[in-house]
């Protein structure tokens, strides 16, 4: 009696295809949510962009809300961490590191036109959905903690003014970054974001301890 042999390569291929389908859905959903907002985001548009069926969508995500939550966890959170958490894990000068991160904020017309995806969703969904609110709170808190941590380290090494309160300063930095992003989005003008970056950089320089002032 012949016994059918399992093909491990076929199983791996199916798994990889499933993973790629899920990734296409996440990326398509992220773009559509960024463009239209979560509530107005069209599942049909997402499916067309990802090139998958509605059955494939519901195989991976039980609802539109679950898809939105996954976009926060797997697209937005890693992006914020790559810009505002990981760069601060090992730095020589915290103020230089923070200024560098601020100066890397994109100011292209397309970036300004859409605003900050995290802030957009926070404004839209925090009052409406606890799942969205909790996930975004985790991201904001990680950002705040990363900034506060290197400011404290700078105080220990004498490069940051002792009277600076790290948690308050970190919260103010986030508020300024997101506030200027909102102003630039509303004005649809990159010059607003560029002016904001200049102002934030000036404020960050003021946090340096006496004797550690730099001109750059």
C-alpha positions as CSV (number, residue, x, y, z in Angstrom):
1,X,0.0,0.0,0.0
2,X,1.4,3.3,-1.1
3,X,1.4,6.1,1.5
4,X,1.3,9.7,0.3
5,X,4.5,11.6,1.3
6,X,4.1,15.0,2.8
7,X,6.0,17.7,0.9
8,X,7.6,20.0,3.5
9,X,8.6,22.5,0.8
10,X,5.0,22.9,-0.3
11,X,4.0,23.6,3.3
12,X,6.8,26.2,3.7
13,X,5.7,27.8,0.4
14,X,2.1,28.1,1.5
15,X,3.2,29.6,4.8
16,X,5.4,32.2,3.0
17,X,2.6,33.0,0.6
18,X,0.2,33.5,3.6
19,X,2.7,35.8,5.3
20,X,3.2,37.8,2.1
21,X,-0.6,38.2,1.7
22,X,-0.9,39.4,5.2
23,X,2.0,41.9,4.7
24,X,0.4,43.2,1.5
25,X,-2.9,43.7,3.4
26,X,-1.1,45.6,6.2
27,X,0.7,47.9,3.8
28,X,-2.3,48.6,1.7
29,X,-4.4,49.3,4.8
30,X,-1.8,51.6,6.2
31,X,-1.7,53.7,2.9
32,X,-5.5,53.8,2.8
33,X,-5.9,54.7,6.4
34,X,-3.3,57.4,6.1
35,X,-5.0,58.8,3.0
36,X,-8.7,58.6,4.2
37,X,-8.7,58.1,7.9
38,X,-9.7,54.8,9.6
39,X,-13.5,55.4,9.6
40,X,-13.5,56.3,5.9
41,X,-11.0,53.8,4.8
42,X,-12.5,51.5,2.1
43,X,-12.0,47.8,2.4
44,X,-12.6,47.4,-1.3
45,X,-9.7,49.9,-2.0
46,X,-7.5,48.0,0.4
47,X,-8.3,44.6,-1.2
48,X,-7.7,46.0,-4.7
49,X,-4.4,47.6,-3.7
50,X,-3.2,44.3,-2.0
51,X,-4.5,42.2,-4.9
52,X,-6.4,39.8,-2.6
53,X,-9.9,38.6,-1.9
54,X,-12.2,39.5,0.9
55,X,-11.9,35.9,2.1
56,X,-8.1,36.4,2.4
57,X,-8.7,39.5,4.4
58,X,-11.0,37.8,6.9
59,X,-8.7,34.8,7.1
60,X,-6.0,37.1,8.6
61,X,-8.1,39.7,10.3
62,X,-11.5,39.1,11.9
63,X,-12.7,42.7,11.4
64,X,-11.8,46.1,10.0
65,X,-10.9,47.1,13.6
66,X,-8.5,44.2,14.0
67,X,-6.8,45.2,10.7
68,X,-6.5,48.8,12.1
69,X,-5.0,47.5,15.3
70,X,-2.5,45.5,13.4
71,X,-1.5,48.5,11.3
72,X,-0.7,50.3,14.6
73,X,1.2,47.4,16.1
74,X,3.1,46.3,13.0
75,X,3.5,49.4,10.8
76,X,3.2,52.6,12.8
77,X,4.9,51.4,16.0
78,X,8.0,50.1,14.3
79,X,8.3,53.3,12.2
80,X,8.1,55.5,15.3
81,X,10.6,53.3,17.1
82,X,13.0,53.5,14.2
83,X,12.9,57.3,14.4
84,X,12.4,58.1,18.0
85,X,13.5,55.1,20.1
86,X,16.3,53.0,18.5
87,X,18.5,56.0,17.6
88,X,18.8,56.9,21.3
89,X,19.8,53.5,22.5
90,X,23.5,54.4,22.5
91,X,24.5,58.0,22.0
92,X,27.5,60.2,23.0
93,X,25.6,63.5,23.2
94,X,21.8,63.4,23.9
95,X,21.2,66.9,22.6
96,X,23.0,66.1,19.3
97,X,21.0,62.9,19.0
98,X,17.7,64.7,19.6
99,X,18.6,67.5,17.1
100,X,19.5,64.9,14.5
101,X,16.2,63.1,14.9
102,X,14.3,66.4,14.6
103,X,16.2,67.4,11.5
104,X,15.4,64.0,9.9
105,X,11.6,64.8,10.1
106,X,10.5,64.7,6.4
107,X,9.4,68.0,5.0
108,X,8.4,67.0,1.5
109,X,5.1,68.3,0.3
110,X,3.6,64.8,0.3
111,X,4.7,64.2,3.9
112,X,3.3,67.5,5.1
113,X,0.1,67.0,3.2
114,X,-0.8,63.8,5.0
115,X,0.5,64.8,8.4
116,X,1.8,62.3,11.0
117,X,0.0,59.0,10.8
118,X,0.2,58.4,14.5
119,X,-1.2,61.8,15.4
120,X,-3.9,61.5,12.7
121,X,-5.2,58.2,14.2
122,X,-4.8,59.5,17.8
123,X,-7.0,62.5,16.9
124,X,-9.6,60.4,15.1
125,X,-9.8,57.2,17.0
126,X,-8.8,57.8,20.6
127,X,-12.2,59.0,21.6
128,X,-13.9,56.1,19.8
129,X,-12.0,52.9,20.3
130,X,-10.1,51.7,23.4
131,X,-8.1,49.3,21.4
132,X,-6.7,52.1,19.2
133,X,-6.2,54.4,22.3
134,X,-4.3,51.8,24.3
135,X,-2.0,50.9,21.4
136,X,-1.2,54.5,20.6
137,X,-0.6,55.3,24.3
138,X,2.1,52.6,24.3
139,X,3.8,54.2,21.3
140,X,3.7,57.7,22.7
141,X,5.0,56.4,26.1
142,X,7.9,54.5,24.5
143,X,8.8,57.7,22.6
144,X,8.6,59.8,25.8
145,X,10.6,57.3,27.8
146,X,13.4,57.1,25.2
147,X,13.8,60.9,25.1
148,X,13.6,61.2,28.9
149,X,16.1,58.5,29.4
150,X,18.9,60.1,27.3
151,X,18.2,63.4,28.9
152,X,18.8,61.9,32.3
153,X,21.9,60.2,31.1
154,X,23.1,63.6,29.8
155,X,22.5,65.1,33.2
156,X,24.6,62.4,34.7
157,X,27.4,63.2,32.3
158,X,27.0,66.9,32.7
159,X,25.9,67.7,29.1
160,X,22.2,68.5,30.0
161,X,21.2,71.2,32.5
162,X,20.5,69.8,35.9
163,X,17.2,71.8,36.3
164,X,15.7,70.2,33.2
165,X,12.9,67.8,34.2
166,X,13.4,64.9,31.7
167,X,9.9,63.6,31.6
168,X,8.4,67.1,31.1
169,X,11.0,68.0,28.5
170,X,10.3,64.7,26.6
171,X,6.5,65.4,26.6
172,X,7.1,68.9,25.4
173,X,9.3,67.7,22.5
174,X,6.6,65.2,21.4
175,X,3.9,68.0,21.7
176,X,6.0,70.3,19.6
177,X,6.8,67.7,16.9
178,X,3.2,66.7,16.6
179,X,1.8,70.2,16.9
180,X,4.0,71.6,14.1
181,X,3.0,68.5,12.0
182,X,-0.6,69.4,12.5
183,X,0.0,73.1,11.7
184,X,1.9,72.2,8.6
185,X,-0.8,69.8,7.5
186,X,-3.5,72.3,8.0
187,X,-1.5,75.0,6.1
188,X,-0.5,72.4,3.5
189,X,2.9,74.2,3.5
190,X,6.3,72.6,4.2
191,X,7.6,75.9,5.3
192,X,5.6,75.6,8.5
193,X,7.3,72.3,9.3
194,X,10.7,73.7,8.5
195,X,10.1,76.7,10.8
196,X,8.9,74.3,13.5
197,X,12.1,72.2,13.1
198,X,14.2,75.3,13.5
199,X,12.3,76.3,16.6
200,X,12.5,72.9,18.2
201,X,16.3,72.7,17.5
202,X,16.7,76.1,19.2
203,X,14.8,74.9,22.2
204,X,16.9,71.6,22.4
205,X,20.1,73.7,22.3
206,X,18.9,75.6,25.3
207,X,18.9,72.3,27.3
208,X,22.6,72.0,27.2
209,X,24.5,72.6,30.4
210,X,26.8,75.6,30.7
211,X,30.2,74.9,29.2
212,X,28.6,72.4,26.7
213,X,27.2,74.9,24.3
214,X,27.7,74.2,20.6
215,X,27.2,76.3,17.5
216,X,26.2,73.6,15.1
